[in-house]
Amino acid sequence: MKPIFLLSPTPLNREGLIHIPTIEIEYLDIDIDFSNIDYLIFTSKQGIRSIDRLSPQWKNIPALVVGQKSSDEVERLGGKILEIGKGYGAGLVDVIKSKYGNYKFLYIRPEKVISDFGSLPNVREVITYRTRCKNSYPIPPNSIVIASSPSVVKCLLKREIPNNTIFVAIGETTAKTIPAQFQTFTSSKRDLDSCYKLAKELANSPYPK
């Protein structure tokens, strides 16, 4: 069976899964202005955790979240949910345009982002954390790599990767950051468990198509 590696800042305890923390999270100590805000935007669990350490006030403001895992984290910490997206940031932009154009949002974001919330006049942004690349374990040939975000892919690609590496991306946005030379599959659901199940199927298949 091909070895399976997980690129993620946090591990997932599954049989045969090797965790590679290619990035680390640095939370920023800042003051946040919650005035004139109707709703929050979260596109990752790290964003939720970053604001929770800064102020409990966020828990009183309903949040538009990228997917179910982020929703679970908001509720675990005592926050409120406005709506759950379909697993990718660009989809939230469409939701805001179509349903919440008259409301004001605060986007809790990392230093580097792909989603274009900045183009919306009713969205204010605040940077509460940043990611940094870490030295990672080398990927051996004929491996399967689960990519949990665009950031982990970019960090991994700073070193040489065997051309026969197979990627399993957590979503379309992450898949787009993986070079075309690599065979890439995208999970049907945007969560690590679904990625792991797909990776296991590929690992047991001698010639994945």
N, C-alpha and C positions, 0 to 999 in steps of 0.2 A: 504494500500500500504506500502511496506517495505521502510524504510528511506534510502536515497542515500547519501553517503559521498564521497567527492572528496579529495584525498590525493595529494596535489600539492602546490608548493611555491606561486603560484598565483591563485586567485579565478576565477571561471567561473560563470557568472550571468545567471542561469537557474532556472526555477520553481522547487521548492522542493529540490534543491541541497544544501547540507551543506558542507561548505569548512573547511577542517582541514589542516592547514599549518604545516605538520609534520617535514619539514626541512626549514632552512633559508639559504640564499646565502650570503657568504662573498667574496666580490671582492678584489683581491690582487693588491697592487700598485707595479708594477714591470716594468723594461725596456725590450722591446722586440726587438730582432734583426731580421729584415725583409730581410737581405741580402741573396742572393743565394736561393731565394724562388720563385717558379713558381705559386704555388696555396696554398690556405688555406683549412683546414678541420674544419667544425663545426658540432657537433653532438647534439647541444641544443641551444635554444634561449639565455640561460644564458651565454654561451660561446661568442656569438655574442655581447651581451651587455657588457660583461667584457672587451673585446678588444676595443670596441668603446669608452669607458671611458679612455683608456690609450693612444691611438694614432689614428689620422685620416688616417694614412698611409695604414691601412688594406683595405680601400675602393678601392684602386687601384689594388688589387690582387684578381683575380677570386677565388671563393670558391666552394668547393665540400661540399654539405650540406646533412644532413641525411634525410630530408623530406620537404614537402611543407611549413609547418609552419616556419621552419628555413629559407627557401628560402624567404618567405614573410618578415621575420625580416631583413634579409640582404638587401633586396631591399628597405625596409622602411627607413633604416639608410643610404642608398646611396651606398651600396656595389655592387659587381658584382657576377654573378652566373656562375660557370663552368658547374655543373651538379647536378641534384637532385636525391638523393638515394630513396630507397623503404621503408624507415622508420626505419631502424635499422643499428647500427654501423658496425656490421660484414659484411653487404652487401657492405659498402664503401671500406672495405679492399679488397674484390673481384674485385670491380671496378678499384681500383688503380693497382692491380696486372695485370689485363687483358688489361687495356687501357692506363695507365699512368706510366708505369714502368720506363720511362726515364726522368720523371719530379720530381722536388723536392717539397715536401709539408711541411707546418707547421701546426701541429694539435693544436688547441686552446682547452685545456681540463681542466676538474676539477681535484682535487687532487686524487680522486678515480675513476677508470674507469673499464669497462668490456671489451670494444672493444680492440682488439689486434693490434693496429697500431704500437706499439713499435717493432713488429717483422719485419716491412718493412724497408729496408735499406735507402729508399728515403724519409722517414718521420721523421721530427724532431718535438719534442713535447715541449710545454710550458704550465705550470700550471698557469692559470689566475684567478681561483676562487675555493672555496671549499664549501662543504655543511656541515651543522651541524644539529643534531636532536633538535627538540623543544618539550616541553611538549605538548601533544595533548589531545583533547577531547576523553573520553572513547567511544569505539564503543559498542552500545547496541546490544543485541541478534537480530537475523533475519534482519540484515542490509546488504545493498549492498555497496561495497567499490570500487570506481574507483581509480586505482593505475596508476599514471602518469610516474613513473620511478622506477628502482630498489632501488634507495636511499630512497624513501618515504616508500617503503615496509619494508626495513630493519629497519628504525626508528620506524615504527608502531609496528613491531614484538618485540620490546623491552618491550612491555607491553602485558598483557594477552588479547587475542582476542577470542570472542565466537566462538565455532567450527561451528556454523551454519551461520557464515558470508560468503557471496558470493562476490567474487572478479571479477571485470572487469578490465583486464590489457590492457594497451595502445598498447602493442606489445609483441612479443614472448620473447624477452630478459627480460622484466619485469615479464611476466608470470612465467618464470623459477625460479624467486626468491621467489615465493609464495609457501609455504609448501603444500604438496600433500593432507593434511587433509582438506583443504578448496576447495570448488567447485569454479573453476575459468573459466571464459570466456575471450576470446581475441577479441578485436575489429577488424573488417575487415579493418578499416582504422586507421592509426596512428595519430589520433587527438582526443582532448577531446570531441568535439561535437559528434563524432561517438560513443565514450565510453558512453556518457550521454544517447544517444538514445537507446543503447543496455541495459543500466542499467534501463531505464524507462520500457522497455519491460519486463525485469526480475522482476521488482518491482510490476508490475501488474499481474504477473503470479503466481498462488498459489504454483505451483510445477515446478520450472524451471528444465529442463533436460540438 
